[in-house]
Amino acid sequence: MDENFQTVPRKRPSIIGSIFFNLLTFIVLIAILGVGAAAAALFVNPYIDVGFFYNPFPPPTVPARLGQPTATHTPAVPLPDVWTPTPSTTPESTNTPTPVPTDTPAPTPTETPLPPPFALVPGHPVQILNFINDDACDWMGVAGQVFDMNNAGIINLGIHLEGELDGNPISLDTISGSDTTLGPAGYVFNLSDHPIASDGTFWVFLHDGSGNPLSDQVFITTSDECSKNLVLVNWRQVREQ
């Protein structure tokens, strides 16, 4: 049996082939390690960019989380030098009660004062030429008459003349009917021996004999002309006394 088998010598591998297979093995090993390292890196951080390894299923980008705000120093605002009053609350308006109108009392009628019972005859006093005596221009005076409502003369009524003439005070009294030159109820005041000009410096009025006035005061104006040295003042009754 031993004669049928031949011993065949084993061929030694070549050196180049060994080097090639060793190098190929090393490259494959490096590739496996690189892939494993990339996979591990992606597992730890899916968002990492490994360059040569493409991640086909990257997870969505998570928005950044807001952190806690940090304190910021705010500079102090300086207060003004002048004090500003703090506005106060304006009080609300209150309803003011409307006054209720009241009846106004009717004014009490007052009696209208009656005019004096005697008044001047219209047109008087009047300045005329002296005709009641023979003194002509050597005289000046006031004269007249007093009439009732029927134009009849009334005697014994008082006539008072008072004031100032040519700087001198005068105060004279007479009664109606004391001088009948002008008529039965005539009167005359002799004032001067020559005409003297004056303007309301004396007055004349009627009274009842006891000093109670029966007329208003009448202010007399005189002239220094001879043609106007008599001032005529006639009175007439206008109502019952």
Short mmCIF file of the C-alpha atoms (twelve columns), coordinates in Angstrom:
data_MODEL
# 
_entry.id   MODEL 
# 
loop_
_atom_site.group_PDB 
_atom_site.id 
_atom_site.type_symbol 
_atom_site.label_atom_id 
_atom_site.label_alt_id 
_atom_site.label_comp_id 
_atom_site.label_asym_id 
_atom_site.label_seq_id 
_atom_site.Cartn_x 
_atom_site.Cartn_y 
_atom_site.Cartn_z 
_atom_site.pdbx_PDB_model_num 
ATOM 1   C CA . MET A 1   0.000    0.000   0.000  1 
ATOM 2   C CA . ASP A 2   2.780    2.321   0.774  1 
ATOM 3   C CA . GLU A 3   3.910    2.069   -2.751 1 
ATOM 4   C CA . ASN A 4   0.754    3.713   -4.132 1 
ATOM 5   C CA . PHE A 5   1.200    7.071   -2.287 1 
ATOM 6   C CA . GLN A 6   3.746    9.752   -3.226 1 
ATOM 7   C CA . THR A 7   4.801    12.492  -0.993 1 
ATOM 8   C CA . VAL A 8   4.253    15.864  -2.691 1 
ATOM 9   C CA . PRO A 9   6.301    18.673  -1.261 1 
ATOM 10  C CA . ARG A 10  4.294    21.861  -0.076 1 
ATOM 11  C CA . LYS A 11  4.920    25.066  -1.897 1 
ATOM 12  C CA . ARG A 12  6.054    27.964  0.241  1 
ATOM 13  C CA . PRO A 13  3.933    31.049  -0.292 1 
ATOM 14  C CA . SER A 14  5.645    33.932  -1.871 1 
ATOM 15  C CA . ILE A 15  6.708    36.966  0.197  1 
ATOM 16  C CA . ILE A 16  4.774    39.449  -1.986 1 
ATOM 17  C CA . GLY A 17  1.537    37.563  -1.574 1 
ATOM 18  C CA . SER A 18  1.921    37.549  2.190  1 
ATOM 19  C CA . ILE A 19  2.539    41.253  2.299  1 
ATOM 20  C CA . PHE A 20  -0.505   41.936  0.132  1 
ATOM 21  C CA . PHE A 21  -2.857   39.854  2.251  1 
ATOM 22  C CA . ASN A 22  -1.513   41.402  5.464  1 
ATOM 23  C CA . LEU A 23  -1.979   44.917  4.097  1 
ATOM 24  C CA . LEU A 24  -5.502   44.147  2.930  1 
ATOM 25  C CA . THR A 25  -6.353   42.749  6.332  1 
ATOM 26  C CA . PHE A 26  -4.986   45.856  8.020  1 
ATOM 27  C CA . ILE A 27  -7.057   48.152  5.755  1 
ATOM 28  C CA . VAL A 28  -10.241  46.195  6.405  1 
ATOM 29  C CA . LEU A 29  -9.545   46.305  10.125 1 
ATOM 30  C CA . ILE A 30  -8.995   50.076  10.014 1 
ATOM 31  C CA . ALA A 31  -12.207  50.534  8.011  1 
ATOM 32  C CA . ILE A 32  -14.181  48.485  10.517 1 
ATOM 33  C CA . LEU A 33  -12.751  50.495  13.401 1 
ATOM 34  C CA . GLY A 34  -13.520  53.791  11.575 1 
ATOM 35  C CA . VAL A 35  -17.095  52.777  10.850 1 
ATOM 36  C CA . GLY A 36  -17.549  51.666  14.417 1 
ATOM 37  C CA . ALA A 37  -16.098  54.908  15.757 1 
ATOM 38  C CA . ALA A 38  -18.366  56.997  13.463 1 
ATOM 39  C CA . ALA A 39  -21.415  54.979  14.482 1 
ATOM 40  C CA . ALA A 40  -20.538  55.423  18.130 1 
ATOM 41  C CA . ALA A 41  -20.042  59.186  17.637 1 
ATOM 42  C CA . LEU A 42  -23.415  59.522  15.866 1 
ATOM 43  C CA . PHE A 43  -25.051  57.535  18.629 1 
ATOM 44  C CA . VAL A 44  -23.636  59.825  21.260 1 
ATOM 45  C CA . ASN A 45  -24.290  63.043  19.293 1 
ATOM 46  C CA . PRO A 46  -26.623  62.652  16.316 1 
ATOM 47  C CA . TYR A 47  -25.821  66.209  15.190 1 
ATOM 48  C CA . ILE A 48  -22.068  65.671  14.867 1 
ATOM 49  C CA . ASP A 49  -20.500  66.106  11.450 1 
ATOM 50  C CA . VAL A 50  -18.063  63.234  10.941 1 
ATOM 51  C CA . GLY A 51  -17.059  64.431  7.495  1 
ATOM 52  C CA . PHE A 52  -16.680  61.227  5.507  1 
ATOM 53  C CA . PHE A 53  -19.737  59.540  7.091  1 
ATOM 54  C CA . TYR A 54  -23.105  60.778  5.884  1 
ATOM 55  C CA . ASN A 55  -26.034  60.641  8.319  1 
ATOM 56  C CA . PRO A 56  -29.118  59.977  6.161  1 
ATOM 57  C CA . PHE A 57  -31.578  60.435  9.039  1 
ATOM 58  C CA . PRO A 58  -30.469  63.398  11.080 1 
ATOM 59  C CA . PRO A 59  -32.876  64.292  13.922 1 
ATOM 60  C CA . PRO A 60  -34.716  67.627  13.724 1 
ATOM 61  C CA . THR A 61  -32.917  70.632  15.089 1 
ATOM 62  C CA . VAL A 62  -34.120  71.408  18.591 1 
ATOM 63  C CA . PRO A 63  -34.623  75.137  19.120 1 
ATOM 64  C CA . ALA A 64  -32.380  76.697  21.647 1 
ATOM 65  C CA . ARG A 65  -33.814  76.825  25.137 1 
ATOM 66  C CA . LEU A 66  -34.294  80.190  26.675 1 
ATOM 67  C CA . GLY A 67  -32.061  80.669  29.601 1 
ATOM 68  C CA . GLN A 68  -32.855  82.553  32.760 1 
ATOM 69  C CA . PRO A 69  -32.531  86.319  32.304 1 
ATOM 70  C CA . THR A 70  -29.485  87.802  33.855 1 
ATOM 71  C CA . ALA A 71  -29.726  90.881  36.025 1 
ATOM 72  C CA . THR A 72  -28.780  94.081  34.238 1 
ATOM 73  C CA . HIS A 73  -27.666  97.112  36.177 1 
ATOM 74  C CA . THR A 74  -30.061  100.008 35.628 1 
ATOM 75  C CA . PRO A 75  -28.548  103.435 36.249 1 
ATOM 76  C CA . ALA A 76  -30.385  105.520 38.845 1 
ATOM 77  C CA . VAL A 77  -32.438  108.421 37.504 1 
ATOM 78  C CA . PRO A 78  -31.449  111.658 39.260 1 
ATOM 79  C CA . LEU A 79  -34.347  113.558 40.815 1 
ATOM 80  C CA . PRO A 80  -34.883  117.211 39.823 1 
ATOM 81  C CA . ASP A 81  -33.699  119.904 42.198 1 
ATOM 82  C CA . VAL A 82  -37.126  121.514 42.297 1 
ATOM 83  C CA . TRP A 83  -39.794  119.707 44.230 1 
ATOM 84  C CA . THR A 84  -42.732  118.738 42.084 1 
ATOM 85  C CA . PRO A 85  -46.007  118.497 43.944 1 
ATOM 86  C CA . THR A 86  -47.700  115.155 43.754 1 
ATOM 87  C CA . PRO A 87  -50.974  115.473 41.881 1 
ATOM 88  C CA . SER A 88  -53.890  115.081 44.183 1 
ATOM 89  C CA . THR A 89  -57.122  113.376 43.454 1 
ATOM 90  C CA . THR A 90  -59.710  115.771 42.079 1 
ATOM 91  C CA . PRO A 91  -62.826  115.484 44.199 1 
ATOM 92  C CA . GLU A 92  -65.885  114.432 42.341 1 
ATOM 93  C CA . SER A 93  -68.419  117.143 41.756 1 
ATOM 94  C CA . THR A 94  -71.416  117.028 43.995 1 
ATOM 95  C CA . ASN A 95  -74.894  117.835 42.951 1 
ATOM 96  C CA . THR A 96  -75.792  121.362 43.947 1 
ATOM 97  C CA . PRO A 97  -79.436  121.604 44.865 1 
ATOM 98  C CA . THR A 98  -81.333  123.915 42.573 1 
ATOM 99  C CA . PRO A 99  -83.111  126.578 44.592 1 
ATOM 100 C CA . VAL A 100 -86.838  126.318 44.360 1 
ATOM 101 C CA . PRO A 101 -88.306  129.565 43.054 1 
ATOM 102 C CA . THR A 102 -90.409  131.345 45.583 1 
ATOM 103 C CA . ASP A 103 -93.115  133.839 45.044 1 
ATOM 104 C CA . THR A 104 -91.699  137.330 44.900 1 
ATOM 105 C CA . PRO A 105 -93.839  139.618 46.959 1 
ATOM 106 C CA . ALA A 106 -95.447  142.300 44.909 1 
ATOM 107 C CA . PRO A 107 -94.008  145.730 45.633 1 
ATOM 108 C CA . THR A 108 -96.109  147.750 47.955 1 
ATOM 109 C CA . PRO A 109 -97.395  150.752 46.091 1 
ATOM 110 C CA . THR A 110 -96.097  153.959 47.543 1 
ATOM 111 C CA . GLU A 111 -97.920  157.182 47.443 1 
ATOM 112 C CA . THR A 112 -96.574  159.671 44.946 1 
ATOM 113 C CA . PRO A 113 -95.753  162.848 46.828 1 
ATOM 114 C CA . LEU A 114 -98.076  165.650 45.885 1 
ATOM 115 C CA . PRO A 115 -96.610  168.768 44.327 1 
ATOM 116 C CA . PRO A 116 -96.717  171.980 46.369 1 
ATOM 117 C CA . PRO A 117 -100.101 173.740 46.218 1 
ATOM 118 C CA . PHE A 118 -98.587  176.804 44.518 1 
ATOM 119 C CA . ALA A 119 -96.377  177.105 41.433 1 
ATOM 120 C CA . LEU A 120 -95.016  179.869 39.233 1 
ATOM 121 C CA . VAL A 121 -97.221  181.395 36.585 1 
ATOM 122 C CA . PRO A 122 -95.815  180.213 33.220 1 
ATOM 123 C CA . GLY A 123 -93.111  182.565 31.924 1 
ATOM 124 C CA . HIS A 124 -92.037  183.762 35.370 1 
ATOM 125 C CA . PRO A 125 -89.681  185.040 36.700 1 
ATOM 126 C CA . VAL A 126 -89.332  187.748 34.056 1 
ATOM 127 C CA . GLN A 127 -87.015  190.799 34.011 1 
ATOM 128 C CA . ILE A 128 -88.761  194.019 32.965 1 
ATOM 129 C CA . LEU A 129 -88.405  197.812 33.272 1 
ATOM 130 C CA . ASN A 130 -89.354  199.216 36.664 1 
ATOM 131 C CA . PHE A 131 -92.874  200.630 36.472 1 
ATOM 132 C CA . ILE A 132 -94.111  200.261 40.044 1 
ATOM 133 C CA . ASN A 133 -92.457  203.432 41.399 1 
ATOM 134 C CA . ASP A 134 -90.857  206.668 40.206 1 
ATOM 135 C CA . ASP A 135 -87.265  205.665 40.999 1 
ATOM 136 C CA . ALA A 136 -86.652  204.474 37.438 1 
ATOM 137 C CA . CYS A 137 -83.045  203.095 37.236 1 
ATOM 138 C CA . ASP A 138 -82.263  204.112 40.820 1 
ATOM 139 C CA . TRP A 139 -83.971  201.011 42.099 1 
ATOM 140 C CA . MET A 140 -83.959  197.190 41.794 1 
ATOM 141 C CA . GLY A 141 -86.374  194.724 43.332 1 
ATOM 142 C CA . VAL A 142 -88.648  191.686 43.107 1 
ATOM 143 C CA . ALA A 143 -92.441  192.007 42.970 1 
ATOM 144 C CA . GLY A 144 -95.499  189.943 42.051 1 
ATOM 145 C CA . GLN A 145 -98.961  188.656 42.950 1 
ATOM 146 C CA . VAL A 146 -100.519 185.423 44.287 1 
ATOM 147 C CA . PHE A 147 -103.621 183.928 42.585 1 
ATOM 148 C CA . ASP A 148 -105.951 181.071 43.446 1 
ATOM 149 C CA . MET A 149 -107.146 178.395 40.995 1 
ATOM 150 C CA . ASN A 150 -109.768 180.850 39.671 1 
ATOM 151 C CA . ASN A 151 -107.145 183.583 39.106 1 
ATOM 152 C CA . ALA A 152 -108.470 185.592 42.057 1 
ATOM 153 C CA . GLY A 153 -105.908 187.213 44.354 1 
ATOM 154 C CA . ILE A 154 -105.041 185.515 47.652 1 
ATOM 155 C CA . ILE A 155 -103.885 187.733 50.476 1 
ATOM 156 C CA . ASN A 156 -101.973 187.103 53.702 1 
ATOM 157 C CA . LEU A 157 -99.750  184.337 52.357 1 
ATOM 158 C CA . GLY A 158 -96.128  184.600 53.453 1 
ATOM 159 C CA . ILE A 159 -93.331  185.230 50.906 1 
ATOM 160 C CA . HIS A 160 -89.731  184.731 52.006 1 
ATOM 161 C CA . LEU A 161 -86.611  185.911 50.108 1 
ATOM 162 C CA . GLU A 162 -83.147  184.757 51.194 1 
ATOM 163 C CA . GLY A 163 -79.598  184.411 49.906 1 
ATOM 164 C CA . GLU A 164 -76.834  186.786 48.890 1 
ATOM 165 C CA . LEU A 165 -76.693  189.845 46.627 1 
ATOM 166 C CA . ASP A 166 -73.496  191.610 45.611 1 
ATOM 167 C CA . GLY A 167 -71.631  189.698 48.346 1 
ATOM 168 C CA . ASN A 168 -74.075  190.725 51.073 1 
ATOM 169 C CA . PRO A 169 -76.474  188.305 52.794 1 
ATOM 170 C CA . ILE A 170 -80.165  189.083 52.525 1 
ATOM 171 C CA . SER A 171 -83.230  187.678 54.305 1 
ATOM 172 C CA . LEU A 172 -86.581  189.430 53.766 1 
ATOM 173 C CA . ASP A 173 -90.235  188.575 54.465 1 
ATOM 174 C CA . THR A 174 -93.544  190.026 53.304 1 
ATOM 175 C CA . ILE A 175 -97.136  188.873 52.698 1 
ATOM 176 C CA . SER A 176 -99.398  188.880 49.674 1 
ATOM 177 C CA . GLY A 177 -101.602 191.988 49.623 1 
ATOM 178 C CA . SER A 178 -98.978  194.109 51.385 1 
ATOM 179 C CA . ASP A 179 -98.465  196.230 48.207 1 
ATOM 180 C CA . THR A 180 -101.434 196.739 45.910 1 
ATOM 181 C CA . THR A 181 -99.546  198.532 43.151 1 
ATOM 182 C CA . LEU A 182 -99.732  195.383 41.008 1 
ATOM 183 C CA . GLY A 183 -103.099 194.217 42.398 1 
ATOM 184 C CA . PRO A 184 -104.982 193.335 45.573 1 
ATOM 185 C CA . ALA A 185 -102.662 190.356 46.319 1 
ATOM 186 C CA . GLY A 186 -99.426  192.119 45.356 1 
ATOM 187 C CA . TYR A 187 -96.065  192.226 47.154 1 
ATOM 188 C CA . VAL A 188 -92.703  194.004 46.656 1 
ATOM 189 C CA . PHE A 189 -89.099  193.421 47.824 1 
ATOM 190 C CA . ASN A 190 -86.827  196.468 47.596 1 
ATOM 191 C CA . LEU A 191 -83.311  195.117 47.017 1 
ATOM 192 C CA . SER A 192 -81.031  197.970 45.879 1 
ATOM 193 C CA . ASP A 193 -80.860  201.581 44.698 1 
ATOM 194 C CA . HIS A 194 -79.283  200.486 41.407 1 
ATOM 195 C CA . PRO A 195 -79.344  197.418 39.122 1 
ATOM 196 C CA . ILE A 196 -76.980  194.605 40.191 1 
ATOM 197 C CA . ALA A 197 -76.202  191.555 38.115 1 
ATOM 198 C CA . SER A 198 -76.538  188.185 39.906 1 
ATOM 199 C CA . ASP A 199 -77.165  184.593 38.871 1 
ATOM 200 C CA . GLY A 200 -79.163  182.462 41.291 1 
ATOM 201 C CA . THR A 201 -77.492  183.761 44.446 1 
ATOM 202 C CA . PHE A 202 -80.846  184.198 46.243 1 
ATOM 203 C CA . TRP A 203 -84.264  182.553 46.119 1 
ATOM 204 C CA . VAL A 204 -87.918  183.177 47.001 1 
ATOM 205 C CA . PHE A 205 -90.831  180.904 48.043 1 
ATOM 206 C CA . LEU A 206 -94.378  181.010 49.479 1 
ATOM 207 C CA . HIS A 207 -95.303  179.739 52.949 1 
ATOM 208 C CA . ASP A 208 -98.415  179.553 55.117 1 
ATOM 209 C CA . GLY A 209 -97.334  182.277 57.548 1 
ATOM 210 C CA . SER A 210 -95.914  179.720 60.001 1 
ATOM 211 C CA . GLY A 211 -92.897  178.848 57.856 1 
ATOM 212 C CA . ASN A 212 -94.425  175.752 56.181 1 
ATOM 213 C CA . PRO A 213 -93.558  175.968 52.463 1 
ATOM 214 C CA . LEU A 214 -96.402  176.235 49.960 1 
ATOM 215 C CA . SER A 215 -94.142  176.293 46.883 1 
ATOM 216 C CA . ASP A 216 -90.714  175.254 45.694 1 
ATOM 217 C CA . GLN A 217 -87.757  177.595 46.083 1 
ATOM 218 C CA . VAL A 218 -87.319  179.747 42.982 1 
ATOM 219 C CA . PHE A 219 -83.778  181.042 42.289 1 
ATOM 220 C CA . ILE A 220 -83.660  184.580 40.914 1 
ATOM 221 C CA . THR A 221 -81.354  186.056 38.272 1 
ATOM 222 C CA . THR A 222 -80.942  189.852 38.102 1 
ATOM 223 C CA . SER A 223 -79.380  192.228 35.566 1 
ATOM 224 C CA . ASP A 224 -77.341  195.410 35.812 1 
ATOM 225 C CA . GLU A 225 -79.373  196.963 32.973 1 
ATOM 226 C CA . CYS A 226 -81.927  199.658 33.766 1 
ATOM 227 C CA . SER A 227 -84.453  198.052 31.417 1 
ATOM 228 C CA . LYS A 228 -84.412  194.861 33.532 1 
ATOM 229 C CA . ASN A 229 -84.283  196.154 37.098 1 
ATOM 230 C CA . LEU A 230 -87.671  194.696 38.105 1 
ATOM 231 C CA . VAL A 231 -88.006  190.913 38.454 1 
ATOM 232 C CA . LEU A 232 -91.672  189.949 38.251 1 
ATOM 233 C CA . VAL A 233 -92.615  186.709 40.092 1 
ATOM 234 C CA . ASN A 234 -96.315  185.717 40.039 1 
ATOM 235 C CA . TRP A 235 -97.726  182.596 41.743 1 
ATOM 236 C CA . ARG A 236 -100.836 180.528 41.085 1 
ATOM 237 C CA . GLN A 237 -102.535 177.839 43.175 1 
ATOM 238 C CA . VAL A 238 -102.479 174.441 41.407 1 
ATOM 239 C CA . ARG A 239 -104.332 172.254 43.973 1 
ATOM 240 C CA . GLU A 240 -106.247 172.451 47.197 1 
ATOM 241 C CA . GLN A 241 -104.135 172.818 50.304 1 
# 
